[in-house]
Amino acid sequence: MEYGSGRLIDVREGPNVRLSFDGFKIKTGIGRWQIDGFAMRPDLDKPGFFDNVPNHGIGFWGVYGVRPLKKSLTLDTYYLGLDRKTAVFDRGVGHEARHSIGARLSRPIAQTQPGWDFDYEALWQFGTFGSANIRAWTAASETGYRFPTLPLKPRFSAKADISSGDDPRTNTLGTFNPLFPKGNYFGVLATAGPGPINFIDMHPHVETTLPHNVTASADWIFQWRESLHDGVYSVPGFLIVPAGKSNARFVGHRPGTEVRWQANRHLWFQADYGVFYAGKFVKESQPGRNLNYWALWAGYKF
């Protein structure tokens, strides 16, 4: 499943291990709306061929609608439900029943003439976590400008995102859950570093098109904690550094670069490299050091 920008639901092919679901989906059209309804369980990966099994500890369902507007705009609206028998946050472990309601407005990247593109999204979450309530939210933005008539067809863009964190002194869990996102929405090799939970970020990015179907990009992401009473989590949602040892807000910054070669319509190769520079919160919470990440990918689609 892949919806919108992939910030909440994505196949995760390339930057992550591919994620598949078992369940059913119903697709329909009402006027200019295209609407999907689904009920799924994410698969547990098992060695071998075609023997993955659904994770019965997680249920995922929702309704997702897309409608084209004037001036190349697209509106997405959705409701998403998540039930996890065992969910882990900084405040503890419990049964999570979470509902998400959101909307997204986007304009595609310019293809023939220089122009602006954007992708804006906002989301509210509610439900229960153990005996506590859930009240969480996020807002995301990406604004870019592409010059398709110039050599290398450069595109310059910037993302600004914020998602809520928790205050364990209350009976309301405020930690945002990003559901099933793709990793590189949040920077090159973000799956190995801090993710989109309890965070504020600024994320400049530049990409170019080279000869022979090669693309190259570079980005730099700067990240802070939204709540000083909550920890730092990975992209999949695992707690990396708990709160309590530091009152610092700055988590760190991470430059990265990516080169991708689409050899033909079936075969592609990709190389990623990034460095995470630990910020004050990480250094004060645990022995913090800078980390280097690199990865080589190859894919073939039938």
Beta strands, then each sheet from edge to edge (+ up, - down):
strand 1: 21-30
strand 2: 33-44
strand 3: 53-54
strand 4: 58-68
strand 5: 74-89
strand 6: 92-107
strand 7: 115-129
strand 8: 132-146
strand 9: 155-163
strand 10: 172-173
strand 11: 199-210
strand 12: 214-224
strand 13: 232-233
strand 14: 239-241
strand 15: 250-262
strand 16: 267-278
strand 17: 291-300
sheet 1: 1+ 2- 3+
sheet 2: 1+ 2- 4+ 5- 6+ 7- 8+ 9- 11+ 12- 15+ 16- 17+
sheet 3: 1+ 2- 4+ 5- 6+ 7- 8+ 10+
sheet 4: 13+ 14-
end
